[in-house]
Amino acid sequence: MTDKAWRYPLSDIAYGAAERDAVLRVLHSRWLTMGPEVEAFESEFAQAHNIAHAVMVTSGTAALELALDALSLRPGDEVIVPALTFVATANAVVRRGGVPIFADIESCARPFLCVDDVRRRLTPRTRAFIAVHYGGACADIVGLSALARDHDVAWLEDAAHVPGASGLGASAAACFSFYGNKNLVTGEGGMIATNRADIADRVRRLRTHGLTRRSIDAARGSVDAYDVLEHGTNARPSEIQAALGRAQLSKLAAHTDRRRAARARYVARLKDDVVIPAVGLETVAHLQTVLVPAERRDEVRTALHAAGVQTSVHYPCVHQLAAYAGVARAACPNAVRYAAQTITLPLHPGLTTDDVDTISNALRDAIAHVGAGR
Ligand SMILES: Cc1ncc(COP(=O)(O)O)c(C=O)c1O
């Protein structure tokens, strides 16, 4: 997502000849909707993550919504979500008729759903919780799995930030996003990866209206009549998205290495100037966040913008957004503190060592200018 106005955009797609060839291959095939490219991407993605099944859908949000459907969420069921996440995690719960219950993150150093806080918020109405693998590092998968097992609740992984990570799939389903700023980009797109055949079958059906067959089956002449087993939707990805996904997946390890190297350089350059969350925990390095004193955060960002460095905030706390004004406002002090202090710096595979050094210097200058050091 290159905006020419920024010398250093937050993210940038790493596309080349493989992606161009992939799109042309689809155009030449004359089959644009869900078909062989989707099938191939799903099986390559499942294999790359060592998870039994992968089902591609139109977005990370669709992945979350269909995964909640596959858990048979009933109206009024409570689903615990972290206060620190992209709003889609909570919106999916609301849109499937559930009630989001916000829980805190572990700490500013570990901005992941806190196992103890989830335990405190369990009620007889709790149906599930969703953990977010934030910024390219994983939440406490072992602790969350044990909690889910001990209390007989389901859990999902919002894996939008961690394509390529290992150890995923302990939950009922891991939900990925391939949105334009993610580590694996198809423009729009998402994936549900699961070790449970029942969930894979269900989301495969739900993404295409609940039908018992796909259009490609009819086109191939293998099946004609169909039944509709439940009320599904249209979350079918296109062949172009899947072909882009395959090209991107083949480069994912190399891109991840470049992201990790850029992040390591940031940490080396900035560790004495700012607090850097999740150091040493980054499995695939999606975001480069730093924490500065809350009262100076916006001034530091303004100074960085003036230097041509795009920044962002991942994320404002969801329970403080207007759409959630009616939801019981749980105290989530760590998430609130984190959200007030965090700044996201550019991180993408095209970032050079010189770029990281220049951005780091700009951040140091900005801090010196507004007096926001640690
Ligand atoms: C943590 C998180 N969850 C969910 C989503 C939703 O994914 P999508 O934009 O593909 O619907 C995103 C990304 O946008 C995200 O960052």
PDBQT file of the ligand as one rigid body, heavy atoms in Angstrom, charges set to zero:
ROOT
HETATM    1  C1  LIG A 401      -6.267  -8.830  14.246  1.00  0.00    +0.000 C 
HETATM    2  C2  LIG A 401      -7.155  -8.774  13.036  1.00  0.00    +0.000 A 
HETATM    3  N1  LIG A 401      -8.300  -9.471  13.004  1.00  0.00    +0.000 NA
HETATM    4  C3  LIG A 401      -9.112  -9.469  11.946  1.00  0.00    +0.000 A 
HETATM    5  C4  LIG A 401      -8.811  -8.741  10.820  1.00  0.00    +0.000 A 
HETATM    6  C5  LIG A 401      -9.799  -8.715   9.706  1.00  0.00    +0.000 C 
HETATM    7  O1  LIG A 401      -9.285  -9.181   8.493  1.00  0.00    +0.000 OA
HETATM    8  P1  LIG A 401      -9.887  -8.649   7.110  1.00  0.00    +0.000 P 
HETATM    9  O2  LIG A 401      -9.502  -7.220   6.952  1.00  0.00    +0.000 OA
HETATM   10  O3  LIG A 401      -9.223  -9.532   6.090  1.00  0.00    +0.000 OA
HETATM   11  O4  LIG A 401     -11.350  -8.844   7.144  1.00  0.00    +0.000 OA
HETATM   12  C6  LIG A 401      -7.609  -8.000  10.769  1.00  0.00    +0.000 A 
HETATM   13  C7  LIG A 401      -7.162  -7.242   9.604  1.00  0.00    +0.000 C 
HETATM   14  O5  LIG A 401      -7.653  -6.450   8.982  1.00  0.00    +0.000 OA
HETATM   15  C8  LIG A 401      -6.771  -8.005  11.913  1.00  0.00    +0.000 A 
HETATM   16  O6  LIG A 401      -5.637  -7.290  11.932  1.00  0.00    +0.000 OA
ENDROOT
TORSDOF 0
